[in-house]
Amino acid sequence: MGSEIIILIIIFAILLPARGVNARRRRAARKHRMNGAIDMTELIKNYMDKDCLIWLSWSSTIEGKIIGFDEGWIEVQTKDSKQMINCDMVTRIQEHPRKKNGKKKSVIM
């Protein structure tokens, strides 16, 4: 009986803090949206049909043309495929820089 209680206390000690972290993240995201944060949909419309560099939250970059946007998802045409990207994962969008002669500049990512 005593060992069962100790095991339950250990399980709750492990699981409860993990739930708290996720709840804090959800509250922070909700608060960010409610405080008049910039709407990603309006910003993405400026980059439609342009070659862009898209940075994602897990430190990866996608290079391609934004061809569509709907309900929080961005459709991107890369060199060899089409990709759907969740807007919540996008941290930065930049139009691909060009040289004076119109060629794409090389970008270090």
N, CA, C and O atoms as CSV, one atom per row, in Angstrom:
chain,resi,resn,atom,element,x,y,z
A,1,MET,N,N,0.816,-1.192,0.000
A,1,MET,CA,C,0.000,0.000,0.000
A,1,MET,C,C,0.867,1.267,0.000
A,1,MET,O,O,0.576,2.213,-0.733
A,2,GLY,N,N,1.898,1.291,0.793
A,2,GLY,CA,C,2.769,2.456,0.869
A,2,GLY,C,C,3.578,2.667,-0.400
A,2,GLY,O,O,3.792,3.805,-0.818
A,3,SER,N,N,4.033,1.564,-1.023
A,3,SER,CA,C,4.812,1.687,-2.259
A,3,SER,C,C,3.944,2.145,-3.428
A,3,SER,O,O,4.430,2.835,-4.325
A,4,GLU,N,N,2.662,1.768,-3.427
A,4,GLU,CA,C,1.744,2.203,-4.493
A,4,GLU,C,C,1.537,3.707,-4.452
A,4,GLU,O,O,1.476,4.363,-5.492
A,5,ILE,N,N,1.429,4.247,-3.250
A,5,ILE,CA,C,1.247,5.693,-3.094
A,5,ILE,C,C,2.489,6.432,-3.570
A,5,ILE,O,O,2.380,7.463,-4.234
A,6,ILE,N,N,3.648,5.926,-3.243
A,6,ILE,CA,C,4.898,6.556,-3.670
A,6,ILE,C,C,5.009,6.545,-5.191
A,6,ILE,O,O,5.421,7.538,-5.790
A,7,ILE,N,N,4.640,5.413,-5.829
A,7,ILE,CA,C,4.675,5.328,-7.293
A,7,ILE,C,C,3.712,6.331,-7.910
A,7,ILE,O,O,4.061,6.994,-8.886
A,8,LEU,N,N,2.501,6.455,-7.358
A,8,LEU,CA,C,1.532,7.430,-7.880
A,8,LEU,C,C,2.041,8.861,-7.724
A,8,LEU,O,O,1.857,9.686,-8.619
A,9,ILE,N,N,2.674,9.155,-6.601
A,9,ILE,CA,C,3.226,10.499,-6.397
A,9,ILE,C,C,4.319,10.782,-7.418
A,9,ILE,O,O,4.390,11.890,-7.950
A,10,ILE,N,N,5.165,9.809,-7.700
A,10,ILE,CA,C,6.225,9.988,-8.687
A,10,ILE,C,C,5.637,10.210,-10.076
A,10,ILE,O,O,6.109,11.073,-10.817
A,11,ILE,N,N,4.608,9.436,-10.436
A,11,ILE,CA,C,3.970,9.596,-11.753
A,11,ILE,C,C,3.369,10.992,-11.885
A,11,ILE,O,O,3.550,11.648,-12.910
A,12,PHE,N,N,2.652,11.453,-10.850
A,12,PHE,CA,C,2.061,12.787,-10.910
A,12,PHE,C,C,3.132,13.872,-10.942
A,12,PHE,O,O,2.951,14.905,-11.588
A,13,ALA,N,N,4.240,13.645,-10.252
A,13,ALA,CA,C,5.323,14.629,-10.256
A,13,ALA,C,C,5.947,14.763,-11.640
A,13,ALA,O,O,6.457,15.828,-11.987
A,14,ILE,N,N,5.912,13.702,-12.428
A,14,ILE,CA,C,6.474,13.737,-13.776
A,14,ILE,C,C,5.475,14.314,-14.772
A,14,ILE,O,O,5.855,15.116,-15.625
A,15,LEU,N,N,4.207,13.924,-14.681
A,15,LEU,CA,C,3.215,14.309,-15.683
A,15,LEU,C,C,2.678,15.728,-15.504
A,15,LEU,O,O,2.448,16.416,-16.498
A,16,LEU,N,N,2.478,16.175,-14.298
A,16,LEU,CA,C,1.870,17.490,-14.095
A,16,LEU,C,C,2.717,18.649,-14.617
A,16,LEU,O,O,2.154,19.537,-15.257
A,17,PRO,N,N,4.015,18.703,-14.391
A,17,PRO,CA,C,4.784,19.815,-14.960
A,17,PRO,C,C,4.759,19.842,-16.488
A,17,PRO,O,O,4.771,20.921,-17.079
A,18,ALA,N,N,4.725,18.690,-17.131
A,18,ALA,CA,C,4.674,18.657,-18.596
A,18,ALA,C,C,3.370,19.257,-19.099
A,18,ALA,O,O,3.370,19.985,-20.092
A,19,ARG,N,N,2.269,18.968,-18.436
A,19,ARG,CA,C,0.988,19.560,-18.829
A,19,ARG,C,C,1.011,21.062,-18.636
A,19,ARG,O,O,0.439,21.798,-19.439
A,20,GLY,N,N,1.665,21.526,-17.582
A,20,GLY,CA,C,1.732,22.955,-17.302
A,20,GLY,C,C,2.485,23.721,-18.363
A,20,GLY,O,O,2.105,24.843,-18.699
A,21,VAL,N,N,3.550,23.142,-18.903
A,21,VAL,CA,C,4.336,23.796,-19.954
A,21,VAL,C,C,3.482,23.988,-21.193
A,21,VAL,O,O,3.479,25.071,-21.778
A,22,ASN,N,N,2.759,22.957,-21.604
A,22,ASN,CA,C,1.906,23.072,-22.789
A,22,ASN,C,C,0.790,24.081,-22.568
A,22,ASN,O,O,0.457,24.844,-23.475
A,23,ALA,N,N,0.215,24.092,-21.390
A,23,ALA,CA,C,-0.850,25.052,-21.093
A,23,ALA,C,C,-0.314,26.479,-21.131
A,23,ALA,O,O,-0.984,27.383,-21.631
A,24,ARG,N,N,0.896,26.683,-20.603
A,24,ARG,CA,C,1.488,28.024,-20.647
A,24,ARG,C,C,1.737,28.464,-22.078
A,24,ARG,O,O,1.521,29.629,-22.412
A,25,ARG,N,N,2.190,27.549,-22.931
A,25,ARG,CA,C,2.420,27.895,-24.337
A,25,ARG,C,C,1.120,28.267,-25.029
A,25,ARG,O,O,1.076,29.230,-25.795
A,26,ARG,N,N,0.054,27.506,-24.764
A,26,ARG,CA,C,-1.246,27.817,-25.379
A,26,ARG,C,C,-1.759,29.169,-24.904
A,26,ARG,O,O,-2.270,29.953,-25.704
A,27,ARG,N,N,-1.628,29.451,-23.600
A,27,ARG,CA,C,-2.076,30.746,-23.074
A,27,ARG,C,C,-1.274,31.893,-23.682
A,27,ARG,O,O,-1.840,32.934,-24.016
A,28,ALA,N,N,0.030,31.713,-23.828
A,28,ALA,CA,C,0.867,32.761,-24.416
A,28,ALA,C,C,0.483,33.007,-25.870
A,28,ALA,O,O,0.417,34.157,-26.306
A,29,ALA,N,N,0.228,31.939,-26.625
A,29,ALA,CA,C,-0.172,32.097,-28.029
A,29,ALA,C,C,-1.528,32.779,-28.128
A,29,ALA,O,O,-1.720,33.640,-28.987
A,30,ARG,N,N,-2.463,32.414,-27.276
A,30,ARG,CA,C,-3.792,33.031,-27.288
A,30,ARG,C,C,-3.685,34.506,-26.925
A,30,ARG,O,O,-4.327,35.348,-27.553
A,31,LYS,N,N,-2.876,34.825,-25.912
A,31,LYS,CA,C,-2.691,36.212,-25.495
A,31,LYS,C,C,-2.048,37.021,-26.613
A,31,LYS,O,O,-2.411,38.177,-26.831
A,32,HIS,N,N,-1.097,36.422,-27.321
A,32,HIS,CA,C,-0.431,37.104,-28.425
A,32,HIS,C,C,-1.423,37.446,-29.530
A,32,HIS,O,O,-1.372,38.538,-30.095
A,33,ARG,N,N,-2.326,36.517,-29.840
A,33,ARG,CA,C,-3.333,36.763,-30.882
A,33,ARG,C,C,-4.336,37.815,-30.444
A,33,ARG,O,O,-4.774,38.628,-31.258
A,34,MET,N,N,-4.707,37.809,-29.165
A,34,MET,CA,C,-5.735,38.728,-28.682
A,34,MET,C,C,-5.218,40.152,-28.532
A,34,MET,O,O,-6.011,41.094,-28.543
A,35,ASN,N,N,-3.919,40.332,-28.392
A,35,ASN,CA,C,-3.354,41.668,-28.197
A,35,ASN,C,C,-3.117,42.410,-29.502
A,35,ASN,O,O,-2.325,43.351,-29.530
A,36,GLY,N,N,-3.761,42.025,-30.553
A,36,GLY,CA,C,-3.616,42.746,-31.810
A,36,GLY,C,C,-2.326,42.435,-32.530
A,36,GLY,O,O,-1.750,43.305,-33.184
A,37,ALA,N,N,-1.872,41.219,-32.418
A,37,ALA,CA,C,-0.657,40.832,-33.121
A,37,ALA,C,C,-0.889,40.936,-34.626
A,37,ALA,O,O,-2.026,40.868,-35.091
A,38,ILE,N,N,0.165,41.095,-35.362
A,38,ILE,CA,C,0.073,41.236,-36.804
A,38,ILE,C,C,-0.497,39.963,-37.403
A,38,ILE,O,O,-0.063,38.862,-37.066
A,39,ASP,N,N,-1.460,40.114,-38.282
A,39,ASP,CA,C,-2.103,38.969,-38.924
A,39,ASP,C,C,-1.232,38.484,-40.075
A,39,ASP,O,O,-0.934,39.243,-40.997
A,40,MET,N,N,-0.829,37.227,-40.021
A,40,MET,CA,C,0.051,36.660,-41.031
A,40,MET,C,C,-0.603,36.655,-42.414
A,40,MET,O,O,0.090,36.774,-43.424
A,41,THR,N,N,-1.918,36.520,-42.466
A,41,THR,CA,C,-2.586,36.439,-43.771
A,41,THR,C,C,-2.382,37.708,-44.583
A,41,THR,O,O,-2.170,37.650,-45.794
A,42,GLU,N,N,-2.445,38.850,-43.919
A,42,GLU,CA,C,-2.258,40.114,-44.631
A,42,GLU,C,C,-0.828,40.259,-45.137
A,42,GLU,O,O,-0.605,40.786,-46.227
A,43,LEU,N,N,0.129,39.799,-44.361
A,43,LEU,CA,C,1.520,39.905,-44.780
A,43,LEU,C,C,1.835,38.966,-45.937
A,43,LEU,O,O,2.580,39.322,-46.851
A,44,ILE,N,N,1.274,37.786,-45.895
A,44,ILE,CA,C,1.568,36.791,-46.932
A,44,ILE,C,C,1.003,37.226,-48.280
A,44,ILE,O,O,1.577,36.907,-49.321
A,45,LYS,N,N,-0.107,37.945,-48.275
A,45,LYS,CA,C,-0.693,38.420,-49.536
A,45,LYS,C,C,0.281,39.317,-50.307
A,45,LYS,O,O,0.220,39.380,-51.535
A,46,ASN,N,N,1.173,40.007,-49.603
A,46,ASN,CA,C,2.172,40.863,-50.260
A,46,ASN,C,C,3.208,40.052,-51.024
A,46,ASN,O,O,3.856,40.576,-51.930
A,47,TYR,N,N,3.374,38.780,-50.671
A,47,TYR,CA,C,4.411,37.953,-51.277
A,47,TYR,C,C,3.864,36.918,-52.258
A,47,TYR,O,O,4.617,36.060,-52.718
A,48,MET,N,N,2.590,36.977,-52.586
A,48,MET,CA,C,2.002,36.018,-53.529
A,48,MET,C,C,2.673,36.145,-54.899
A,48,MET,O,O,2.937,37.253,-55.366
A,49,ASP,N,N,2.944,35.014,-55.535
A,49,ASP,CA,C,3.545,34.913,-56.870
A,49,ASP,C,C,4.935,35.549,-56.950
A,49,ASP,O,O,5.334,36.035,-58.008
A,50,LYS,N,N,5.666,35.547,-55.843
A,50,LYS,CA,C,7.035,36.051,-55.826
A,50,LYS,C,C,7.958,34.960,-55.284
A,50,LYS,O,O,7.557,34.136,-54.462
A,51,ASP,N,N,9.206,34.976,-55.765
A,51,ASP,CA,C,10.206,34.058,-55.222
A,51,ASP,C,C,10.601,34.545,-53.843
A,51,ASP,O,O,11.012,35.695,-53.683
A,52,CYS,N,N,10.480,33.673,-52.838
A,52,CYS,CA,C,10.721,34.073,-51.457
A,52,CYS,C,C,11.589,33.064,-50.727
A,52,CYS,O,O,11.710,31.904,-51.122
A,53,LEU,N,N,12.182,33.542,-49.658
A,53,LEU,CA,C,12.854,32.700,-48.681
A,53,LEU,C,C,11.951,32.677,-47.452
A,53,LEU,O,O,11.572,33.730,-46.940
A,54,ILE,N,N,11.608,31.487,-46.979
A,54,ILE,CA,C,10.696,31.347,-45.847
A,54,ILE,C,C,11.439,30.629,-44.731
A,54,ILE,O,O,11.861,29.484,-44.895
A,55,TRP,N,N,11.598,31.300,-43.602
A,55,TRP,CA,C,12.250,30.703,-42.448
A,55,TRP,C,C,11.189,30.096,-41.557
A,55,TRP,O,O,10.150,30.708,-41.307
A,56,LEU,N,N,11.452,28.885,-41.075
A,56,LEU,CA,C,10.520,28.183,-40.202
A,56,LEU,C,C,11.060,28.142,-38.783
A,56,LEU,O,O,12.246,28.378,-38.551
A,57,SER,N,N,10.189,27.842,-37.844
A,57,SER,CA,C,10.565,27.927,-36.431
A,57,SER,C,C,11.599,26.901,-36.011
A,57,SER,O,O,12.223,27.075,-34.964
A,58,TRP,N,N,11.811,25.846,-36.771
A,58,TRP,CA,C,12.812,24.845,-36.386
A,58,TRP,C,C,14.108,25.031,-37.167
A,58,TRP,O,O,14.804,24.058,-37.458
A,59,SER,N,N,14.426,26.247,-37.500
A,59,SER,CA,C,15.699,26.642,-38.108
A,59,SER,C,C,15.933,26.040,-39.479
A,59,SER,O,O,17.068,25.710,-39.824
A,60,SER,N,N,14.890,25.893,-40.256
A,60,SER,CA,C,15.072,25.471,-41.634
A,60,SER,C,C,14.526,26.565,-42.544
A,60,SER,O,O,13.735,27.407,-42.118
A,61,THR,N,N,14.955,26.540,-43.789
A,61,THR,CA,C,14.565,27.559,-44.753
A,61,THR,C,C,14.039,26.885,-46.004
A,61,THR,O,O,14.582,25.876,-46.451
A,62,ILE,N,N,12.984,27.443,-46.565
A,62,ILE,CA,C,12.426,26.952,-47.819
A,62,ILE,C,C,12.532,28.080,-48.824
A,62,ILE,O,O,12.183,29.223,-48.530
A,63,GLU,N,N,13.014,27.752,-50.011
A,63,GLU,CA,C,13.154,28.738,-51.076
A,63,GLU,C,C,12.195,28.343,-52.188
A,63,GLU,O,O,12.262,27.226,-52.700
A,64,GLY,N,N,11.297,29.259,-52.568
A,64,GLY,CA,C,10.359,28.961,-53.638
A,64,GLY,C,C,9.366,30.087,-53.847
A,64,GLY,O,O,9.455,31.143,-53.220
A,65,LYS,N,N,8.421,29.842,-54.736
A,65,LYS,CA,C,7.399,30.831,-55.078
A,65,LYS,C,C,6.135,30.513,-54.294
A,65,LYS,O,O,5.660,29.377,-54.314
A,66,ILE,N,N,5.586,31.512,-53.602
A,66,ILE,CA,C,4.322,31.337,-52.883
A,66,ILE,C,C,3.211,31.400,-53.912
A,66,ILE,O,O,2.989,32.439,-54.532
A,67,ILE,N,N,2.507,30.281,-54.095
A,67,ILE,CA,C,1.472,30.229,-55.127
A,67,ILE,C,C,0.060,30.192,-54.560
A,67,ILE,O,O,-0.910,30.365,-55.298
A,68,GLY,N,N,-0.062,29.967,-53.258
A,68,GLY,CA,C,-1.402,29.928,-52.688
A,68,GLY,C,C,-1.375,30.092,-51.180
A,68,GLY,O,O,-0.366,29.850,-50.517
A,69,PHE,N,N,-2.535,30.515,-50.658
A,69,PHE,CA,C,-2.669,30.679,-49.220
A,69,PHE,C,C,-4.129,30.461,-48.859
A,69,PHE,O,O,-5.023,31.053,-49.464
A,70,ASP,N,N,-4.368,29.594,-47.855
A,70,ASP,CA,C,-5.745,29.340,-47.450
A,70,ASP,C,C,-5.777,28.771,-46.040
A,70,ASP,O,O,-5.076,27.803,-45.744
A,71,GLU,N,N,-6.575,29.357,-45.181
A,71,GLU,CA,C,-6.842,28.873,-43.826
A,71,GLU,C,C,-5.581,28.528,-43.038
A,71,GLU,O,O,-5.510,27.461,-42.429
A,72,GLY,N,N,-4.609,29.395,-43.040
A,72,GLY,CA,C,-3.418,29.197,-42.239
A,72,GLY,C,C,-2.349,28.322,-42.869
A,72,GLY,O,O,-1.386,27.957,-42.194
A,73,TRP,N,N,-2.488,27.976,-44.132
A,73,TRP,CA,C,-1.489,27.155,-44.824
A,73,TRP,C,C,-0.992,27.904,-46.048
A,73,TRP,O,O,-1.773,28.531,-46.764
A,74,ILE,N,N,0.315,27.836,-46.285
A,74,ILE,CA,C,0.943,28.468,-47.437
A,74,ILE,C,C,1.353,27.365,-48.404
A,74,ILE,O,O,1.974,26.382,-48.000
A,75,GLU,N,N,1.007,27.524,-49.682
A,75,GLU,CA,C,1.436,26.573,-50.709
A,75,GLU,C,C,2.635,27.176,-51.432
A,75,GLU,O,O,2.551,28.278,-51.974
A,76,VAL,N,N,3.756,26.444,-51.438
A,76,VAL,CA,C,5.003,26.932,-52.001
A,76,VAL,C,C,5.472,25.982,-53.088
A,76,VAL,O,O,5.527,24.770,-52.881
A,77,GLN,N,N,5.815,26.538,-54.260
A,77,GLN,CA,C,6.388,25.762,-55.358
A,77,GLN,C,C,7.896,25.913,-55.282
A,77,GLN,O,O,8.426,26.997,-55.523
A,78,THR,N,N,8.598,24.820,-54.944
A,78,THR,CA,C,10.055,24.825,-54.915
A,78,THR,C,C,10.559,24.326,-56.263
A,78,THR,O,O,9.764,24.094,-57.174
A,79,LYS,N,N,11.878,24.158,-56.397
A,79,LYS,CA,C,12.442,23.695,-57.668
A,79,LYS,C,C,11.858,22.364,-58.119
A,79,LYS,O,O,11.573,22.170,-59.301
A,80,ASP,N,N,11.681,21.452,-57.176
A,80,ASP,CA,C,11.305,20.100,-57.556
A,80,ASP,C,C,9.975,19.615,-56.986
A,80,ASP,O,O,9.561,18.500,-57.303
A,81,SER,N,N,9.286,20.407,-56.156
A,81,SER,CA,C,8.039,19.922,-55.567
A,81,SER,C,C,7.185,21.084,-55.069
A,81,SER,O,O,7.611,22.239,-55.055
A,82,LYS,N,N,5.965,20.738,-54.662
A,82,LYS,CA,C,5.089,21.687,-53.984
A,82,LYS,C,C,5.074,21.319,-52.508
A,82,LYS,O,O,5.112,20.141,-52.153
A,83,GLN,N,N,5.017,22.335,-51.651
A,83,GLN,CA,C,4.986,22.094,-50.219
A,83,GLN,C,C,3.890,22.930,-49.582
A,83,GLN,O,O,3.604,24.043,-50.023
A,84,MET,N,N,3.284,22.383,-48.549
A,84,MET,CA,C,2.310,23.113,-47.747
A,84,MET,C,C,2.972,23.409,-46.405
A,84,MET,O,O,3.524,22.513,-45.766
A,85,ILE,N,N,2.913,24.675,-45.983
A,85,ILE,CA,C,3.563,25.101,-44.753
A,85,ILE,C,C,2.509,25.729,-43.846
A,85,ILE,O,O,1.699,26.543,-44.289
A,86,ASN,N,N,2.531,25.345,-42.584
A,86,ASN,CA,C,1.632,25.928,-41.601
A,86,ASN,C,C,2.126,27.327,-41.243
A,86,ASN,O,O,3.303,27.505,-40.931
A,87,CYS,N,N,1.240,28.315,-41.286
A,87,CYS,CA,C,1.627,29.710,-41.015
A,87,CYS,C,C,2.145,29.904,-39.598
A,87,CYS,O,O,2.956,30.797,-39.354
A,88,ASP,N,N,1.690,29.082,-38.664
A,88,ASP,CA,C,2.151,29.224,-37.287
A,88,ASP,C,C,3.629,28.889,-37.143
A,88,ASP,O,O,4.272,29.312,-36.182
A,89,MET,N,N,4.170,28.132,-38.092
A,89,MET,CA,C,5.574,27.744,-38.035
A,89,MET,C,C,6.504,28.741,-38.735
A,89,MET,O,O,7.724,28.636,-38.611
A,90,VAL,N,N,5.946,29.694,-39.459
A,90,VAL,CA,C,6.755,30.661,-40.211
A,90,VAL,C,C,7.228,31.756,-39.267
A,90,VAL,O,O,6.428,32.358,-38.550
A,91,THR,N,N,8.533,32.011,-39.272
A,91,THR,CA,C,9.078,33.092,-38.445
A,91,THR,C,C,9.481,34.301,-39.281
A,91,THR,O,O,9.518,35.422,-38.774
A,92,ARG,N,N,9.785,34.078,-40.566
A,92,ARG,CA,C,10.235,35.192,-41.405
A,92,ARG,C,C,10.006,34.858,-42.864
A,92,ARG,O,O,10.193,33.716,-43.283
A,93,ILE,N,N,9.601,35.857,-43.641
A,93,ILE,CA,C,9.466,35.718,-45.096
A,93,ILE,C,C,10.222,36.877,-45.722
A,93,ILE,O,O,10.081,38.026,-45.302
A,94,GLN,N,N,11.027,36.564,-46.733
A,94,GLN,CA,C,11.791,37.599,-47.426
A,94,GLN,C,C,11.718,37.336,-48.920
A,94,GLN,O,O,11.881,36.202,-49.369
A,95,GLU,N,N,11.472,38.389,-49.684
A,95,GLU,CA,C,11.540,38.251,-51.126
A,95,GLU,C,C,12.988,37.975,-51.503
A,95,GLU,O,O,13.910,38.588,-50.965
A,96,HIS,N,N,13.175,37.049,-52.432
A,96,HIS,CA,C,14.533,36.641,-52.795
A,96,HIS,C,C,15.289,37.832,-53.356
A,96,HIS,O,O,14.827,38.452,-54.314
A,97,PRO,N,N,16.453,38.172,-52.778
A,97,PRO,CA,C,17.217,39.331,-53.268
A,97,PRO,C,C,17.753,39.101,-54.679
A,97,PRO,O,O,18.092,37.978,-55.054
A,98,ARG,N,N,17.822,40.171,-55.443
A,98,ARG,CA,C,18.302,40.096,-56.828
A,98,ARG,C,C,19.410,41.102,-57.062
A,98,ARG,O,O,19.487,42.137,-56.399
A,99,LYS,N,N,20.265,40.780,-58.015
A,99,LYS,CA,C,21.339,41.696,-58.411
A,99,LYS,C,C,20.778,42.751,-59.345
A,99,LYS,O,O,19.598,42.715,-59.695
A,100,LYS,N,N,21.620,43.691,-59.748
A,100,LYS,CA,C,21.188,44.753,-60.648
A,100,LYS,C,C,20.732,44.215,-61.990
A,100,LYS,O,O,19.833,44.785,-62.609
A,101,ASN,N,N,21.336,43.124,-62.453
A,101,ASN,CA,C,20.970,42.571,-63.758
A,101,ASN,C,C,19.762,41.633,-63.675
A,101,ASN,O,O,19.384,41.043,-64.687
A,102,GLY,N,N,19.155,41.481,-62.515
A,102,GLY,CA,C,17.938,40.695,-62.372
A,102,GLY,C,C,18.162,39.252,-61.951
A,102,GLY,O,O,17.197,38.527,-61.709
A,103,LYS,N,N,19.403,38.823,-61.859
A,103,LYS,CA,C,19.684,37.444,-61.431
A,103,LYS,C,C,19.578,37.350,-59.918
A,103,LYS,O,O,19.783,38.329,-59.199
A,104,LYS,N,N,19.253,36.151,-59.452
A,104,LYS,CA,C,19.151,35.938,-58.010
A,104,LYS,C,C,20.534,35.992,-57.370
A,104,LYS,O,O,21.508,35.463,-57.905
A,105,LYS,N,N,20.596,36.649,-56.205
A,105,LYS,CA,C,21.827,36.655,-55.424
A,105,LYS,C,C,21.924,35.341,-54.668
A,105,LYS,O,O,20.909,34.721,-54.350
A,106,SER,N,N,23.132,34.927,-54.387
A,106,SER,CA,C,23.298,33.752,-53.544
A,106,SER,C,C,23.076,34.183,-52.103
A,106,SER,O,O,23.559,35.231,-51.674
A,107,VAL,N,N,22.340,33.361,-51.360
A,107,VAL,CA,C,21.992,33.687,-49.988
A,107,VAL,C,C,22.567,32.630,-49.079
A,107,VAL,O,O,22.395,31.436,-49.323
A,108,ILE,N,N,23.243,33.050,-48.041
A,108,ILE,CA,C,23.775,32.129,-47.045
A,108,ILE,C,C,22.710,31.944,-45.987
A,108,ILE,O,O,22.247,32.902,-45.368
A,109,MET,N,N,22.328,30.692,-45.791
A,109,MET,CA,C,21.235,30.416,-44.842
A,109,MET,C,C,21.755,29.863,-43.553
A,109,MET,O,O,20.975,29.575,-42.645
